[in-house]
Amino acid sequence: MTAGSGGPVVAGGPALHIPVLGRPAIQFLNLRAGGVYIDGTFGAGGYTRAILATPGTRVIGIDRDRTAIALGADLVEAAQGRLTLIEDRFSNLDAVAREAGYEAVDGVVLDVGVSSMQIDTAERGFSFRLEGPLDMRMEREGASAADVVNKASERDLASIIFALGEEKFSRAIARAIVKARGEAPIATTRALADIVGSVVRARPGDIHPATRTFQALRIFVNDELGELAAALAAAENILKPGGRLVVVSFHSLEDRIVKSFLAARSETRGGSRHAPEVKRAAPSFTVLTKRPVVAEEDEIAKNPRARSAKLRAGERTEAPAHRGDIDALLPRLPALAAVLKERR
């Protein structure tokens, strides 16, 4: 997630966007000349520009949004062979790096969630504050948020909004959605926001009533948590010993996955005197952030979206990657295809 800025001139010209927690993220990457780094969420290129400012570094930029890749063309040219941009999901970052000719990299940085460019573009349908089609697809392919809202059962809608939006009024919202779509399809962001607003009453100073519902639908449509868990495992596979993983997340569900992953991969405890010794894989990461790094007040003042940001980082050890099941990191929800299959 980025904030507009007239920042310093680096590779590719003026840094028009500064990523949230950009300074500590770059510090934790521990950049070195000649190093190879993956920016798994290229977006407006904020992290990439900062990495390329260190002489001799090379970057593999990945984004599932083709608009972001297209807008990065000038930076690719300015980087003079040091930047490769790939349209793909960051869950495939290990395969992308190998296809680009790198068997191991020195660092991976991820800025999880929707970008400012996506939120601030009305026709992308991410924001309840802007009138637009109820879309929310990062890749503009597959099922949209409108498909979920108009086809999912009341029970599935309530589960999605509760689990991914942490919304305590999820059942009432789902009930209101089903009632409204019975009269006419819900096709716009404003229409959905009004439906949620008719159920959830916000007090002065509270977040917008539709915030959690929109968050839940966006995460579900784009499988954001599944992508994050897979990306963490992919980073474990491609980082060389001493390589750094840096992740910036913006809500508790994302941060919990990153925290749990790093904790599991750095676990060293064996059995207790009351139980037999449990054979564990050697730790594949050393945790560098015992507590998450958060934005300082001056950054929050410039970009209010930084208020909820948390950064966690780990350093790869020489141990082999773990074989653990990443599904254990995820909330239990029906698959998108199953939700859309039958409206009940």
HELIX and SHEET records of a PDB file:
HELIX    1   1 GLY A   22  LEU A   29  1                                   8    
HELIX    2   2 GLY A   46  LEU A   52  1                                   7    
HELIX    3   3 ARG A   66  LEU A   71  1                                   6    
HELIX    4   4 ALA A   73  ALA A   79  1                                   7    
HELIX    5   5 PHE A   90  ASN A   92  5                                   3    
HELIX    6   6 LEU A   93  GLU A   99  1                                   7    
HELIX    7   7 SER A  116  ILE A  119  1                                   4    
HELIX    8   8 ALA A  122  ARG A  124  5                                   3    
HELIX    9   9 ALA A  145  LYS A  151  1                                   7    
HELIX   10  10 GLU A  154  GLY A  165  1                                  12    
HELIX   11  11 SER A  170  ARG A  181  1                                  12    
HELIX   12  12 THR A  189  GLY A  197  1                                   9    
HELIX   13  13 THR A  211  VAL A  221  1                                  11    
HELIX   14  14 GLU A  224  ILE A  238  1                                  15    
HELIX   15  15 SER A  252  ARG A  265  1                                  14    
HELIX   16  16 GLU A  297  LYS A  302  1                                   6    
HELIX   17  17 PRO A  304  SER A  308  5                                   5    
HELIX   18  18 ILE A  326  LEU A  329  5                                   4    
HELIX   19  19 LEU A  336  LYS A  341  1                                   6    
SHEET    1   A 2 THR A   2  GLY A   4  0                                        
SHEET    2   A 2 HIS A  17  PRO A  19 -1                                        
SHEET    1   B 2 VAL A   9  VAL A  10  0                                        
SHEET    2   B 2 GLY A  13  PRO A  14 -1                                        
SHEET    1   C 7 LEU A  83  GLU A  87  0                                        
SHEET    2   C 7 ARG A  58  ASP A  63  1                                        
SHEET    3   C 7 VAL A  36  ASP A  39  1                                        
SHEET    4   C 7 VAL A 105  ASP A 111  1                                        
SHEET    5   C 7 LEU A 239  SER A 249  1                                        
SHEET    6   C 7 LYS A 310  ARG A 316 -1                                        
SHEET    7   C 7 PHE A 285  VAL A 287 -1                                        
SHEET    1   D 7 LEU A  83  GLU A  87  0                                        
SHEET    2   D 7 ARG A  58  ASP A  63  1                                        
SHEET    3   D 7 VAL A  36  ASP A  39  1                                        
SHEET    4   D 7 VAL A 105  ASP A 111  1                                        
SHEET    5   D 7 LEU A 239  SER A 249  1                                        
SHEET    6   D 7 LYS A 310  ARG A 316 -1                                        
SHEET    7   D 7 VAL A 293  VAL A 294 -1                                        
END                                                                             
